[in-house]
Amino acid sequence: MKYLLILGVVLVMLGILVAVTPWYIFPVCEMDGMYATTSAGKEMLMPCGYTARAETWVVAPMLILAGAILPLSKTKQYRSAIGIFGVVLGALVLLLPTYIMGMCANPQHPCVVGTLPALVLLGSATIAVSVVVLAKR
Amino acid sequence: MLCFAFIASSILSARYLISGTTNSLNVGTARLGADIIAVPAQSVAAGEDVILTGQPTTFLFNDTPAPEIMRIAGVGEASAQIYVASLQASCCSYPVQLIGFNESQDFTISPWLKSELGRPLRQNEVVVGSEVVGAVGTPFAFFYGRQFTVGARLEPTGTGVDTSIFIRMQDVYAMAAESETKALQPLNLKPGQVSAVLVRVRTGFSSEGVAASIKAQIPDTEVITANGLVRKIAGQISLTTQLLYIAAASVILVSFPLIVLVSSMVINEQKREIGILRAMGGTKRFILKLFFAEAITLALIGGIIGVLASFILMYTFQNLIALDLQIPFLWPSIGQTLAEAGLALALVVGVGSLASLYPVVKNSRLEPYEAIRSGES
């Protein structure tokens, strides 16, 4: 079952990339010191900050876990479940910055030009790998 | 295969960069419709930024030079504009470029409005660039204490037009007059004052010649020409495109002997099969075609991987690239995209065929007995 190990490693790597991309590879606005300021002068997180947290602390750990248990799964049913789980997680990676939570409104903000397309790519790659898992189970 | 993929992706990325900026400049300058833009002498860089990247800025002539420009030989039409950077906009909490245009003289927005909207703009109505947030027909934002409504939205151009907001000139003057009492910061704009004059050159005159006349005859005035913008952008992207071309050329130079060697090794391992094919009646020409087809297929697969990788990365990160390089960028048309991809694939197949030429020709000439014997040893 060498292919399961390879697919598992790819899923783990994708999970790690999803976790670090919004902070280090294509950082969101707050990493550049950009915050929304209220009329009272209070600095608040922008939508991209919440999206980044959701990707890093909710979606990425589940993706890493799915990748880690894939080579250990003994039955077809297990592998199908992991494949479907992977597709859902990939869709979440893709939909969090585009529809569910969104990014900043300014088209020139770093989260829109960098983080958003990177997460869309990673989400699409996760879905593609999970479909391969489903097909090869 | 990876070498072929790298060569194809480097060349294609450079080509996309060039055609994307050219396409954007063509669409952007066509949208502006001007051959020359006259600006205050000290504001050339700011003027270029407004057109190319939409970097919000405010600059003004001391008075309007439009009537004097109209008297210069070769000037067909002249239309004044006002460039004002907004304060923090409530819609999107970032400054945007406000462009005031004179409806009676304008040839930038008015003809488009006539065909798309079927009427001129109403009071406090604006035309927004494709990337400005706000739905058509809805109350939009307060600028200097005055609220505006979105009247229409422009098509994407990849230039500063996309992040700009076009307002009737009389509304800009009214907004400036009210800003003393309504805005957080007043807008210092005297009635009649403008930022730039857009000029259309009469047929038979060169834009460079008319631009030189404007510079010579109107004191403290500089000119921005479409050709000048193209030269500026070409200079800005030349380093990046050169780097990509050099990377592709280096890979070709380094990998060429390697591909020759690998092809030789692969064919040497198949000498026995060549001998058997020849003994079964396969001609030298057939062997030649067979191994050429193999080499071309390998190059083609590598090239397709490179083309796809380049396309996905360039398309996904086009805004980041444009922002980092400070260039306008609009994705080329489907036809041009396919033509560039075809060109890169043709080059990769050419390199692959050339590299495998010597080992393929050499081994196809082997006699059956000789081929089987050397293949067994």
Interface residues (C-beta under 8 A of the other chain):
Chain A: F26 A36 T37 A105 N106 P107 Q108 H109 V112 V113 G114 P117 A118 V120 L121
Chain B: C91 C92 S93 Y94 E131 V133 D162 T163 I312 T316 F317 N319 L320 L323
